[in-house]
Amino acid sequence: MRNLFVVALALVVGTASANNVETEKKEVKTEKSTVTWKGYKVTGSHEGTVALKSGYLEFKGDKLTGGEFVVNMTTIGSTDLEGEWKTKLDGHLKSDDFFGVEKHPAATLVFKKVKATGKNAYEVTGELTIKGITNPLTFNISVYGSKATASLKIDRSKYNVKYGSGSFFDNLGDKTIYDEFDLVVDLQF
């Protein structure tokens, strides 16, 4: 009987300590992390980068449980153009036609729910704020050691980024810029 009591007590203590694993914030190394974007139009595409200002991932043990990121929108720029064309596109992306970085120098992503979908794989539901407008966003992220990778599709029309959008303007023809753009995020922490 005494042995049964000892086994039961050990199970209770073991379960309690397993459930009390501390949440740990792991700061992202912004200088080693990359955010690459790709936007599409009827006649082709453009791609570039934007820098993270700050960010962290939260873990409980080795399981991802949360995260929060701030993107420095003033750094948005193209990588597929050079010279005058690059200068023009970069300036246009920073203007009020697109991201209005003078008034909105940062965008944020806050994880609200993280669900494991496999070994090292998670589905994240978060809130993305661009130009002061917040919308829900769901995407997948993979975590391996001190690195994480995510691919996101963003609908710019939800954030009042209207320029060249067929959702807002008629008869654009081959000047149409599609609403969805891609982000590929590679994080080191």
N, CA and C atoms as a LAMMPS dump frame, in Angstrom:
ITEM: TIMESTEP
0
ITEM: NUMBER OF ATOMS
567
ITEM: BOX BOUNDS ff ff ff
-5.0000000000000000e+02 5.0000000000000000e+02
-5.0000000000000000e+02 5.0000000000000000e+02
-5.0000000000000000e+02 5.0000000000000000e+02
ITEM: ATOMS id mol type element x y z
1 1 1 N 0.834 -1.192 0
2 1 2 C 0 0 0
3 1 3 C 0.876 1.252 0
4 2 1 N 1.932 1.219 0.809
5 2 2 C 2.842 2.359 0.896
6 2 3 C 3.508 2.604 -0.47
7 3 1 N 3.887 1.536 -1.169
8 3 2 C 4.499 1.67 -2.49
9 3 3 C 3.541 2.314 -3.482
10 4 1 N 2.269 1.975 -3.417
11 4 2 C 1.262 2.561 -4.3
12 4 3 C 1.151 4.071 -4.06
13 5 1 N 1.201 4.446 -2.774
14 5 2 C 1.148 5.865 -2.433
15 5 3 C 2.36 6.61 -3.005
16 6 1 N 3.541 6.038 -2.895
17 6 2 C 4.773 6.652 -3.385
18 6 3 C 4.716 6.804 -4.913
19 7 1 N 4.229 5.78 -5.617
20 7 2 C 4.102 5.841 -7.072
21 7 3 C 3.108 6.931 -7.475
22 8 1 N 1.959 7.004 -6.792
23 8 2 C 0.951 8.019 -7.098
24 8 3 C 1.508 9.422 -6.854
25 9 1 N 2.22 9.604 -5.759
26 9 2 C 2.813 10.902 -5.44
27 9 3 C 3.851 11.292 -6.501
28 10 1 N 4.651 10.339 -6.93
29 10 2 C 5.665 10.611 -7.955
30 10 3 C 5.011 11.027 -9.266
31 11 1 N 3.916 10.385 -9.631
32 11 2 C 3.186 10.748 -10.846
33 11 3 C 2.622 12.153 -10.755
34 12 1 N 2.03 12.501 -9.62
35 12 2 C 1.455 13.831 -9.438
36 12 3 C 2.548 14.894 -9.507
37 13 1 N 3.655 14.691 -8.814
38 13 2 C 4.75 15.655 -8.811
39 13 3 C 5.367 15.757 -10.198
40 14 1 N 5.569 14.628 -10.867
41 14 2 C 6.136 14.628 -12.216
42 14 3 C 5.244 15.349 -13.2
43 15 1 N 3.945 15.125 -13.137
44 15 2 C 3 15.792 -14.031
45 15 3 C 2.962 17.287 -13.745
46 16 1 N 2.957 17.658 -12.489
47 16 2 C 2.911 19.077 -12.128
48 16 3 C 4.164 19.796 -12.613
49 17 1 N 5.324 19.172 -12.445
50 17 2 C 6.542 19.858 -12.878
51 17 3 C 6.624 19.921 -14.401
52 18 1 N 6.091 18.927 -15.109
53 18 2 C 6.079 18.965 -16.577
54 18 3 C 5.171 20.081 -17.079
55 19 1 N 4.082 20.344 -16.367
56 19 2 C 3.149 21.389 -16.773
57 19 3 C 3.63 22.783 -16.382
58 20 1 N 4.611 22.866 -15.515
59 20 2 C 5.106 24.167 -15.056
60 20 3 C 6.377 24.592 -15.788
61 21 1 N 6.586 24.1 -16.986
62 21 2 C 7.742 24.498 -17.768
63 21 3 C 7.631 25.997 -18.056
64 22 1 N 8.701 26.71 -17.815
65 22 2 C 8.717 28.16 -18.007
66 22 3 C 8.606 28.521 -19.489
67 23 1 N 7.919 29.625 -19.757
68 23 2 C 7.89 30.172 -21.104
69 23 3 C 9.159 30.995 -21.29
70 24 1 N 9.836 30.768 -22.418
71 24 2 C 11.086 31.463 -22.696
72 24 3 C 10.947 32.285 -23.973
73 25 1 N 11.326 33.565 -23.886
74 25 2 C 11.351 34.439 -25.058
75 25 3 C 12.741 34.358 -25.67
76 26 1 N 12.781 34.071 -26.973
77 26 2 C 14.056 34.032 -27.678
78 26 3 C 14.067 35.181 -28.685
79 27 1 N 14.928 36.164 -28.422
80 27 2 C 15.03 37.339 -29.285
81 27 3 C 15.577 36.941 -30.654
82 28 1 N 14.993 37.512 -31.693
83 28 2 C 15.444 37.258 -33.048
84 28 3 C 16.674 38.12 -33.334
85 29 1 N 17.657 37.527 -33.983
86 29 2 C 18.846 38.263 -34.407
87 29 3 C 18.489 38.956 -35.721
88 30 1 N 18.091 40.22 -35.613
89 30 2 C 17.565 40.942 -36.778
90 30 3 C 18.601 41.076 -37.891
91 31 1 N 19.871 41.211 -37.532
92 31 2 C 20.905 41.378 -38.556
93 31 3 C 21.189 40.091 -39.331
94 32 1 N 20.77 38.951 -38.794
95 32 2 C 20.978 37.661 -39.466
96 32 3 C 19.686 37.082 -40.034
97 33 1 N 18.572 37.754 -39.801
98 33 2 C 17.266 37.291 -40.279
99 33 3 C 16.878 38.065 -41.535
100 34 1 N 16.079 37.445 -42.404
101 34 2 C 15.673 38.116 -43.639
102 34 3 C 14.167 38.013 -43.862
103 35 1 N 13.621 39.066 -44.453
104 35 2 C 12.234 39.079 -44.913
105 35 3 C 12.285 39.48 -46.384
106 36 1 N 11.895 38.563 -47.247
107 36 2 C 11.91 38.791 -48.687
108 36 3 C 10.47 38.865 -49.175
109 37 1 N 10.163 39.849 -50.028
110 37 2 C 8.807 39.993 -50.567
111 37 3 C 8.838 39.799 -52.082
112 38 1 N 7.672 39.4 -52.607
113 38 2 C 7.505 39.306 -54.057
114 38 3 C 6.09 39.729 -54.388
115 39 1 N 5.98 40.746 -55.247
116 39 2 C 4.68 41.248 -55.685
117 39 3 C 4.49 40.939 -57.163
118 40 1 N 3.233 40.739 -57.547
119 40 2 C 2.925 40.285 -58.905
120 40 3 C 2.034 41.285 -59.629
121 41 1 N 2.292 41.417 -60.92
122 41 2 C 1.446 42.235 -61.783
123 41 3 C 1.18 41.434 -63.053
124 42 1 N 0.259 41.914 -63.869
125 42 2 C -0.11 41.196 -65.09
126 42 3 C 1.118 40.927 -65.955
127 43 1 N 2.029 41.869 -66.024
128 43 2 C 3.174 41.748 -66.929
129 43 3 C 4.431 41.192 -66.264
130 44 1 N 4.346 40.722 -65.019
131 44 2 C 5.534 40.166 -64.368
132 44 3 C 5.487 40.277 -62.862
133 45 1 N 6.635 40.564 -62.256
134 45 2 C 6.712 40.647 -60.802
135 45 3 C 7.916 41.5 -60.409
136 46 1 N 7.941 41.861 -59.135
137 46 2 C 9.101 42.522 -58.533
138 46 3 C 9.347 41.856 -57.198
139 47 1 N 10.589 41.898 -56.757
140 47 2 C 10.906 41.33 -55.454
141 47 3 C 11.918 42.202 -54.74
142 48 1 N 11.981 41.996 -53.426
143 48 2 C 12.897 42.8 -52.636
144 48 3 C 12.922 42.338 -51.194
145 49 1 N 13.393 43.224 -50.332
146 49 2 C 13.515 42.901 -48.917
147 49 3 C 12.961 44.037 -48.069
148 50 1 N 12.712 43.714 -46.825
149 50 2 C 12.358 44.687 -45.798
150 50 3 C 12.966 44.138 -44.502
151 51 1 N 13.462 45.014 -43.637
152 51 2 C 14.2 44.581 -42.45
153 51 3 C 13.304 44.474 -41.224
154 52 1 N 13.624 43.512 -40.39
155 52 2 C 12.996 43.421 -39.077
156 52 3 C 13.634 44.446 -38.153
157 53 1 N 12.799 45.134 -37.384
158 53 2 C 13.302 46.072 -36.379
159 53 3 C 13.56 45.325 -35.077
160 54 1 N 12.623 44.426 -34.734
161 54 2 C 12.758 43.618 -33.52
162 54 3 C 11.815 42.432 -33.615
163 55 1 N 12.003 41.482 -32.723
164 55 2 C 11.1 40.342 -32.7
165 55 3 C 11.576 39.271 -31.743
166 56 1 N 10.638 38.407 -31.377
167 56 2 C 10.979 37.27 -30.529
168 56 3 C 9.99 36.141 -30.801
169 57 1 N 10.438 34.943 -30.484
170 57 2 C 9.571 33.763 -30.475
171 57 3 C 9.499 33.283 -29.041
172 58 1 N 8.333 32.796 -28.641
173 58 2 C 8.151 32.247 -27.293
174 58 3 C 8.067 30.736 -27.381
175 59 1 N 8.74 30.085 -26.441
176 59 2 C 8.735 28.637 -26.375
177 59 3 C 8.383 28.187 -24.968
178 60 1 N 7.686 27.078 -24.895
179 60 2 C 7.458 26.389 -23.624
180 60 3 C 8.154 25.052 -23.806
181 61 1 N 9.298 24.914 -23.147
182 61 2 C 10.155 23.765 -23.442
183 61 3 C 10.678 23.935 -24.856
184 62 1 N 10.475 22.942 -25.711
185 62 2 C 10.924 23.067 -27.098
186 62 3 C 9.765 23.325 -28.057
187 63 1 N 8.599 23.663 -27.525
188 63 2 C 7.405 23.906 -28.346
189 63 3 C 7.15 25.401 -28.512
190 64 1 N 6.949 25.819 -29.759
191 64 2 C 6.619 27.214 -30.053
192 64 3 C 5.241 27.541 -29.493
193 65 1 N 5.134 28.666 -28.774
194 65 2 C 3.847 29.064 -28.187
195 65 3 C 3.431 30.495 -28.54
196 66 1 N 4.348 31.296 -29.077
197 66 2 C 3.978 32.68 -29.379
198 66 3 C 5.098 33.416 -30.086
199 67 1 N 4.83 34.671 -30.379
200 67 2 C 5.839 35.502 -31.021
201 67 3 C 5.289 36.879 -31.331
202 68 1 N 6.186 37.789 -31.578
203 68 2 C 5.807 39.151 -31.936
204 68 3 C 6.961 39.784 -32.708
205 69 1 N 6.607 40.526 -33.764
206 69 2 C 7.614 41.112 -34.638
207 69 3 C 7.239 42.532 -35.021
208 70 1 N 8.266 43.37 -35.187
209 70 2 C 8.105 44.72 -35.709
210 70 3 C 8.981 44.814 -36.958
211 71 1 N 8.368 45.238 -38.067
212 71 2 C 9.068 45.377 -39.342
213 71 3 C 9.329 46.855 -39.586
214 72 1 N 10.551 47.177 -39.969
215 72 2 C 10.931 48.551 -40.281
216 72 3 C 10.563 48.833 -41.736
217 73 1 N 9.381 49.397 -41.956
218 73 2 C 8.875 49.612 -43.313
219 73 3 C 9.69 50.642 -44.092
220 74 1 N 10.461 51.477 -43.404
221 74 2 C 11.283 52.464 -44.119
222 74 3 C 12.411 51.805 -44.899
223 75 1 N 12.67 50.516 -44.646
224 75 2 C 13.755 49.802 -45.331
225 75 3 C 13.271 49.043 -46.561
226 76 1 N 11.982 49.107 -46.887
227 76 2 C 11.482 48.338 -48.021
228 76 3 C 12.176 48.774 -49.308
229 77 1 N 12.612 47.793 -50.067
230 77 2 C 13.288 48.1 -51.318
231 77 3 C 13.299 46.904 -52.247
232 78 1 N 13.469 47.185 -53.518
233 78 2 C 13.512 46.127 -54.533
234 78 3 C 14.937 45.6 -54.673
235 79 1 N 15.039 44.344 -55.068
236 79 2 C 16.346 43.74 -55.32
237 79 3 C 16.479 43.273 -56.768
238 80 1 N 15.416 43.431 -57.55
239 80 2 C 15.443 42.961 -58.937
240 80 3 C 15.687 44.085 -59.944
241 81 1 N 15.849 45.303 -59.456
242 81 2 C 16.096 46.449 -60.331
243 81 3 C 17.377 47.147 -59.904
244 82 1 N 17.906 47.99 -60.811
245 82 2 C 19.091 48.787 -60.49
246 82 3 C 18.887 50.214 -60.98
247 83 1 N 19.716 51.109 -60.478
248 83 2 C 19.75 52.48 -60.965
249 83 3 C 18.456 53.239 -60.782
250 84 1 N 18.093 53.988 -61.826
251 84 2 C 16.918 54.871 -61.789
252 84 3 C 15.624 54.094 -61.544
253 85 1 N 15.493 52.919 -62.155
254 85 2 C 14.259 52.142 -61.987
255 85 3 C 14.099 51.665 -60.546
256 86 1 N 15.199 51.257 -59.915
257 86 2 C 15.162 50.851 -58.506
258 86 3 C 14.771 52.041 -57.632
259 87 1 N 15.394 53.177 -57.862
260 87 2 C 15.101 54.38 -57.085
261 87 3 C 13.622 54.74 -57.19
262 88 1 N 13.075 54.677 -58.404
263 88 2 C 11.656 55.007 -58.606
264 88 3 C 10.737 54.028 -57.882
265 89 1 N 10.984 52.717 -58.054
266 89 2 C 10.111 51.729 -57.41
267 89 3 C 10.214 51.817 -55.891
268 90 1 N 11.425 51.914 -55.363
269 90 2 C 11.597 51.996 -53.91
270 90 3 C 10.87 53.215 -53.343
271 91 1 N 11.005 54.352 -54.016
272 91 2 C 10.299 55.558 -53.578
273 91 3 C 8.793 55.398 -53.642
274 92 1 N 8.303 54.741 -54.701
275 92 2 C 6.864 54.537 -54.849
276 92 3 C 6.331 53.605 -53.762
277 93 1 N 7.069 52.537 -53.45
278 93 2 C 6.645 51.616 -52.385
279 93 3 C 6.55 52.327 -51.035
280 94 1 N 7.415 53.299 -50.798
281 94 2 C 7.428 54.041 -49.529
282 94 3 C 6.381 55.153 -49.495
283 95 1 N 5.838 55.505 -50.663
284 95 2 C 4.874 56.616 -50.748
285 95 3 C 3.49 56.186 -50.245
286 96 1 N 2.595 57.166 -50.159
287 96 2 C 1.225 56.889 -49.717
288 96 3 C 0.462 55.999 -50.693
289 97 1 N 0.915 55.9 -51.958
290 97 2 C 0.282 54.979 -52.909
291 97 3 C 0.365 53.538 -52.413
292 98 1 N 1.452 53.23 -51.713
293 98 2 C 1.644 51.881 -51.2
294 98 3 C 1.654 51.887 -49.67
295 99 1 N 2.827 51.919 -49.04
296 99 2 C 2.909 51.684 -47.596
297 99 3 C 3.004 52.939 -46.739
298 100 1 N 3.09 54.121 -47.32
299 100 2 C 3.06 55.374 -46.564
300 100 3 C 3.981 55.365 -45.364
301 101 1 N 5.268 55.057 -45.579
302 101 2 C 6.177 54.826 -44.459
303 101 3 C 6.469 56.076 -43.625
304 102 1 N 6.233 57.261 -44.17
305 102 2 C 6.447 58.466 -43.368
306 102 3 C 5.459 58.494 -42.196
307 103 1 N 4.208 58.138 -42.467
308 103 2 C 3.175 58.102 -41.421
309 103 3 C 3.131 56.763 -40.698
310 104 1 N 3.561 55.704 -41.383
311 104 2 C 3.473 54.345 -40.84
312 104 3 C 4.819 53.637 -41.002
313 105 1 N 5.82 54.017 -40.182
314 105 2 C 7.169 53.474 -40.36
315 105 3 C 7.342 52.022 -39.919
316 106 1 N 6.329 51.465 -39.255
317 106 2 C 6.446 50.081 -38.772
318 106 3 C 5.175 49.298 -39.077
319 107 1 N 5.361 48.01 -39.284
320 107 2 C 4.26 47.051 -39.359
321 107 3 C 4.517 46.032 -38.248
322 108 1 N 3.459 45.431 -37.724
323 108 2 C 3.635 44.462 -36.644
324 108 3 C 2.885 43.174 -36.927
325 109 1 N 3.417 42.097 -36.374
326 109 2 C 2.76 40.788 -36.411
327 109 3 C 2.806 40.223 -35.009
328 110 1 N 1.631 39.908 -34.467
329 110 2 C 1.522 39.346 -33.124
330 110 3 C 0.857 37.981 -33.232
331 111 1 N 1.525 36.942 -32.726
332 111 2 C 0.943 35.602 -32.714
333 111 3 C -0.154 35.566 -31.658
334 112 1 N -1.328 35.075 -32.021
335 112 2 C -2.437 34.942 -31.076
336 112 3 C -2.695 33.488 -30.69
337 113 1 N -2.424 32.569 -31.639
338 113 2 C -2.655 31.143 -31.381
339 113 3 C -1.622 30.356 -32.175
340 114 1 N -1.016 29.371 -31.526
341 114 2 C -0.031 28.514 -32.179
342 114 3 C -0.45 27.068 -31.972
343 115 1 N -0.572 26.332 -33.068
344 115 2 C -1.002 24.935 -33.002
345 115 3 C 0.038 24.059 -33.699
346 116 1 N 0.541 23.06 -32.98
347 116 2 C 1.504 22.128 -33.573
348 116 3 C 0.794 21.314 -34.65
349 117 1 N 1.438 21.167 -35.821
350 117 2 C 0.865 20.384 -36.922
351 117 3 C 1.766 19.214 -37.297
352 118 1 N 2.893 19.098 -36.624
353 118 2 C 3.845 18.024 -36.882
354 118 3 C 5.131 18.331 -36.159
355 119 1 N 6.12 17.466 -36.361
356 119 2 C 7.41 17.704 -35.71
357 119 3 C 8.015 18.989 -36.284
358 120 1 N 8.25 19.97 -35.443
359 120 2 C 8.847 21.263 -35.81
360 120 3 C 7.947 22.137 -36.678
361 121 1 N 6.691 21.761 -36.872
362 121 2 C 5.781 22.518 -37.75
363 121 3 C 4.588 23.031 -36.951
364 122 1 N 4.18 24.273 -37.263
365 122 2 C 3.1 24.913 -36.525
366 122 3 C 2.222 25.717 -37.468
367 123 1 N 0.944 25.819 -37.087
368 123 2 C 0.034 26.753 -37.746
369 123 3 C -0.162 27.918 -36.789
370 124 1 N 0.098 29.124 -37.278
371 124 2 C -0.008 30.319 -36.447
372 124 3 C -1.182 31.157 -36.923
373 125 1 N -1.998 31.592 -35.978
374 125 2 C -3.017 32.594 -36.25
375 125 3 C -2.567 33.849 -35.522
376 126 1 N -2.45 34.919 -36.268
377 126 2 C -1.947 36.145 -35.682
378 126 3 C -2.713 37.355 -36.163
379 127 1 N -2.242 38.499 -35.743
380 127 2 C -2.797 39.776 -36.183
381 127 3 C -1.673 40.579 -36.822
382 128 1 N -1.885 40.944 -38.094
383 128 2 C -0.919 41.736 -38.841
384 128 3 C -1.446 43.161 -38.952
385 129 1 N -0.594 44.123 -38.625
386 129 2 C -0.958 45.534 -38.727
387 129 3 C -0.037 46.209 -39.736
388 130 1 N -0.651 46.766 -40.792
389 130 2 C 0.047 47.545 -41.811
390 130 3 C -0.738 48.837 -41.989
391 131 1 N -0.051 49.959 -42.032
392 131 2 C -0.672 51.284 -42.183
393 131 3 C -1.753 51.517 -41.121
394 132 1 N -1.525 51.009 -39.921
395 132 2 C -2.462 51.213 -38.82
396 132 3 C -3.721 50.372 -38.897
397 133 1 N -3.8 49.452 -39.853
398 133 2 C -4.98 48.592 -40.037
399 133 3 C -4.598 47.166 -39.655
400 134 1 N -5.371 46.551 -38.769
401 134 2 C -5.083 45.212 -38.258
402 134 3 C -6.081 44.202 -38.809
403 135 1 N -5.556 43.089 -39.292
404 135 2 C -6.376 41.984 -39.791
405 135 3 C -5.796 40.663 -39.316
406 136 1 N -6.667 39.637 -39.18
407 136 2 C -6.157 38.312 -38.822
408 136 3 C -5.39 37.702 -39.996
409 137 1 N -4.459 36.825 -39.668
410 137 2 C -3.628 36.173 -40.675
411 137 3 C -3.257 34.789 -40.156
412 138 1 N -3.365 33.774 -41.005
413 138 2 C -2.974 32.42 -40.638
414 138 3 C -1.883 31.956 -41.602
415 139 1 N -0.844 31.349 -41.051
416 139 2 C 0.278 30.882 -41.864
417 139 3 C 0.98 29.737 -41.144
418 140 1 N 1.877 29.065 -41.855
419 140 2 C 2.654 27.967 -41.296
420 140 3 C 4.085 28.419 -41.046
421 141 1 N 4.668 27.884 -39.969
422 141 2 C 6.051 28.182 -39.624
423 141 3 C 6.732 26.878 -39.211
424 142 1 N 7.989 26.735 -39.585
425 142 2 C 8.8 25.587 -39.195
426 142 3 C 9.954 26.077 -38.345
427 143 1 N 10.256 25.342 -37.287
428 143 2 C 11.33 25.708 -36.371
429 143 3 C 12.319 24.554 -36.29
430 144 1 N 13.601 24.848 -36.542
431 144 2 C 14.672 23.853 -36.46
432 144 3 C 15.831 24.463 -35.698
433 145 1 N 16.062 23.971 -34.488
434 145 2 C 17.157 24.5 -33.67
435 145 3 C 16.949 25.966 -33.382
436 146 1 N 17.886 26.809 -33.836
437 146 2 C 17.787 28.252 -33.591
438 146 3 C 17.375 29.006 -34.855
439 147 1 N 16.649 28.309 -35.758
440 147 2 C 16.17 28.926 -36.998
441 147 3 C 14.686 28.63 -37.174
442 148 1 N 14.004 29.548 -37.839
443 148 2 C 12.585 29.369 -38.168
444 148 3 C 12.341 29.93 -39.563
445 149 1 N 11.421 29.309 -40.284
446 149 2 C 11.082 29.738 -41.633
447 149 3 C 9.571 29.764 -41.782
448 150 1 N 9.07 30.82 -42.431
449 150 2 C 7.635 30.931 -42.695
450 150 3 C 7.424 31.551 -44.069
451 151 1 N 6.348 31.135 -44.715
452 151 2 C 5.913 31.735 -45.982
453 151 3 C 4.507 32.256 -45.773
454 152 1 N 4.288 33.519 -46.121
455 152 2 C 2.988 34.147 -45.9
456 152 3 C 2.474 34.756 -47.191
457 153 1 N 1.165 34.737 -47.376
458 153 2 C 0.502 35.461 -48.459
459 153 3 C -0.277 36.589 -47.803
460 154 1 N -0.029 37.814 -48.261
461 154 2 C -0.671 38.993 -47.693
462 154 3 C -1.549 39.621 -48.77
463 155 1 N -2.793 39.937 -48.407
464 155 2 C -3.705 40.65 -49.307
465 155 3 C -3.605 42.14 -48.979
466 156 1 N -2.881 42.883 -49.804
467 156 2 C -2.62 44.295 -49.536
468 156 3 C -3.886 45.137 -49.509
469 157 1 N -4.944 44.708 -50.22
470 157 2 C -6.177 45.494 -50.266
471 157 3 C -6.83 45.599 -48.89
472 158 1 N -6.542 44.653 -48.002
473 158 2 C -7.097 44.694 -46.637
474 158 3 C -6.44 45.778 -45.783
475 159 1 N -5.328 46.345 -46.286
476 159 2 C -4.568 47.34 -45.525
477 159 3 C -4.542 48.694 -46.227
478 160 1 N -5.521 48.914 -47.095
479 160 2 C -5.667 50.189 -47.792
480 160 3 C -4.461 50.507 -48.691
481 161 1 N -3.865 49.458 -49.245
482 161 2 C -2.785 49.619 -50.22
483 161 3 C -3.438 49.397 -51.578
484 162 1 N -3.898 50.498 -52.194
485 162 2 C -4.803 50.432 -53.338
486 162 3 C -4.145 50.563 -54.705
487 163 1 N -2.97 51.122 -54.779
488 163 2 C -2.395 51.489 -56.07
489 163 3 C -2.403 50.312 -57.054
490 164 1 N -2.985 50.52 -58.227
491 164 2 C -2.993 49.523 -59.289
492 164 3 C -3.81 48.282 -59.003
493 165 1 N -4.651 48.321 -57.973
494 165 2 C -5.431 47.148 -57.577
495 165 3 C -6.732 47.054 -58.353
496 166 1 N -6.975 45.911 -58.956
497 166 2 C -8.231 45.657 -59.648
498 166 3 C -9.411 45.59 -58.691
499 167 1 N -9.149 45.472 -57.397
500 167 2 C -10.224 45.473 -56.396
501 167 3 C -10.792 46.871 -56.188
502 168 1 N -10.016 47.894 -56.536
503 168 2 C -10.439 49.268 -56.316
504 168 3 C -10.659 50.051 -57.603
505 169 1 N -9.959 49.669 -58.68
506 169 2 C -10.004 50.444 -59.918
507 169 3 C -10.385 49.556 -61.101
508 170 1 N -11.185 50.11 -62.018
509 170 2 C -11.584 49.405 -63.233
510 170 3 C -10.643 49.76 -64.382
511 171 1 N -10.656 48.915 -65.4
512 171 2 C -9.972 49.18 -66.674
513 171 3 C -8.468 49.426 -66.534
514 172 1 N -7.809 48.712 -65.646
515 172 2 C -6.368 48.861 -65.492
516 172 3 C -5.597 48.07 -66.556
517 173 1 N -6.235 47.064 -67.107
518 173 2 C -5.592 46.255 -68.136
519 173 3 C -4.282 45.669 -67.666
520 174 1 N -3.227 45.82 -68.494
521 174 2 C -1.933 45.227 -68.142
522 174 3 C -1.172 46.049 -67.101
523 175 1 N -1.792 47.086 -66.56
524 175 2 C -1.198 47.874 -65.47
525 175 3 C -1.648 47.346 -64.092
526 176 1 N -2.5 46.313 -64.087
527 176 2 C -3.017 45.755 -62.831
528 176 3 C -1.897 45.122 -62.02
529 177 1 N -1.887 45.445 -60.726
530 177 2 C -0.984 44.813 -59.762
531 177 3 C -1.866 43.956 -58.862
532 178 1 N -1.525 42.675 -58.751
533 178 2 C -2.364 41.768 -57.967
534 178 3 C -2.333 42.131 -56.484
535 179 1 N -3.448 41.848 -55.802
536 179 2 C -3.571 42.22 -54.391
537 179 3 C -2.665 41.394 -53.482
538 180 1 N -2.504 40.116 -53.79
539 180 2 C -1.698 39.27 -52.916
540 180 3 C -0.219 39.387 -53.251
541 181 1 N 0.595 39.477 -52.204
542 181 2 C 2.042 39.388 -52.369
543 181 3 C 2.577 38.376 -51.371
544 182 1 N 3.749 37.858 -51.655
545 182 2 C 4.351 36.807 -50.829
546 182 3 C 5.444 37.378 -49.942
547 183 1 N 5.555 36.806 -48.753
548 183 2 C 6.677 37.072 -47.859
549 183 3 C 7.322 35.735 -47.511
550 184 1 N 8.629 35.675 -47.583
551 184 2 C 9.376 34.52 -47.098
552 184 3 C 10.268 35.046 -45.971
553 185 1 N 10.096 34.468 -44.797
554 185 2 C 10.78 34.941 -43.612
555 185 3 C 11.719 33.852 -43.11
556 186 1 N 12.989 34.199 -42.974
557 186 2 C 13.996 33.292 -42.409
558 186 3 C 14.54 33.958 -41.156
559 187 1 N 14.294 33.333 -40.018
560 187 2 C 14.669 33.902 -38.733
561 187 3 C 15.812 33.12 -38.101
562 188 1 N 16.682 33.849 -37.42
563 188 2 C 17.688 33.237 -36.552
564 188 3 C 17.513 33.84 -35.165
565 189 1 N 17.6 33.002 -34.147
566 189 2 C 17.418 33.489 -32.777
567 189 3 C 18.392 32.811 -31.845
